[in-house]
Amino acid sequence: MGWQEDYAREKAEKAHFKEVFVPAVAAELNALGSFPGLVGADTDVEPWGGRIIDGDGRGYYLGYPFKGKTEITPIYPRSSFGWYKTDRGKIGVSVSRGPQAVAREIARRLAPVYEAALAKVLAYEADLAVDQGQRGVLTEKLAALFPDNCVSAPSHSQSEYSTQLVIHGPGSGGGWVQYSGGGGDVMIGANHGFRVPAGVATQMLAIYGDYVREETAARIARLGLEEITAPAGQFCDGVGGREHIGGKQAVRDGAGRVYCLAHLPGRYGEE
């Protein structure tokens, strides 16, 4: 038998494994009622293995058999959970025993490890969601202290664990504000800033917010700008038309150009 025949045979065996054997294991798992309740095999990602997975990203990966055994590993939902102290789980089962035996071994040996690990992942994600929600509330509270568009959250500075805001002050004023976890403490100023409780930070920034509002109003008056609510679909003409400001407080000059309150025309102090 030549290499072409060997290649064709191997290709056919691999195709049978992922297209027939793995779905049969999925059906057996459903019949057993094993965790998780799976309804089919998704084999689009791995060319020579099979994924049995549900709509929440939970399931098992069955690797193409090596020396007659398939290595089976759990598939967990996408998460930043740290695994260094948690067993993910892995077993090997001979495919010659058939799909029913493979499913039984998954249910007996792998599912208990999987359930324990998944419980940790889901608890971690739940805690993370609480922290993110609390930081979101704090972000809205701090942004409300300033004129529209004077507080931004650059996407490249955000993570699952922390929030960074840029506060635009008059001229070259303003700076960074950062908080992590549930937002209990706030770092005012980047790198070498100082950390205070969120309540204290809110009071401090409220004072600065009043200053920004007063300076912004005075500058609008000096420039003779018309205060408006930006129409839907409007972009700020002060930053090259890149920032959407529809529905927010804005100003319009005599030429009809519209600016957000963070990017008024001209240079600060030279009106």
PyMOL commands that set and color helices and strands:
alter all, ss='L'
color gray80, all
select helices_A, chain A and resi 3-32+95-97+99-143+155-157+198-223+237-239
alter helices_A, ss='H'
color red, helices_A
select strands_A, chain A and resi 41-42+50-53+59-62+69-75+91-94+151-152+162-168+174-180+185-188+194-197+226-229+249-252+258-260
alter strands_A, ss='S'
color yellow, strands_A
deselect
rebuild
show_as cartoon
